[in-house]
Amino acid sequence: QVQLVQSGAEVKKPGASVKVSCKTSGYTFTSYLIHWVRQAPGQGLEWMGVISPSGPSTTYAQKLRGRLAFTRDMSTSTVYMELSNLRSDDTAVYYCAREYSGSFRDYYFDNWGQGTLATVSS
Amino acid sequence: QSALTQPASVSGSPGQSITISCTGTTSDVGGHTLVSWYQQHPDKAPKLVVYDVIQRPSGVSNRFSGSKSGNTASLTISGLQAEDEADYYCSSYTSSRTFVFGGGTKVTVL
């Protein structure tokens, strides 16, 4: 079955970087885009950006551009999200989610990872 | 890109119907049919319940239905059940080739 399994919780100091992995299985890795969405404590969902594993082309939300990088490892069907120069307001649960992009695009997220809590604290 | 506008909370009694609105602009909700809705229970990942404004994924109850008029999309839950108590988020593709979410609506079953 389709699975997106994320790495475990992280605690980082302000100014540091965090790297979260999203290991996929159960489907053709290159047929789906992987999006990253975060949720600050008690807040709503915020779209961060997307990577095309077959590309690898990336699109980042404007407010995170310059601090955010997505990469992928084709050999393990894993996508990584790295956020640098962390601030306290980056404390959030980070989700990966997939979108079909084979012969056409779906423009919605049909499967999500379980989420990874990243806490930024001095 | 500003978040789409949703009511903070909506409530209803079991068996009733409720509707959650999601208002955007012609650059997102009003510009196409690429609007989706997600249900999120506490400490869980979001789950897709409606896509392309009106479509339901397999396995999602037909009590969930979507619609759109102009720049406002709506999610209706009919025959409200205790298990429907959750947060609901709309999402739209935008003319900037990005995505935007609504602020979320907490649904309470009285």
Interface residues (C-beta under 8 A of the other chain):
Chain A: H35 V37 G44 L45 E46 W47 V50 T59 A61 Q62 Y95 A97 D106 Y107 Y108 F109 D110 W112 G113 Q114 G115
Chain B: Q1 A3 L34 S36 Y38 Q40 A45 P46 K47 L48 Y51 D52 P57 Y89 S91 Y93 R97 T98 F99 V100 F101 G102 G103 G104
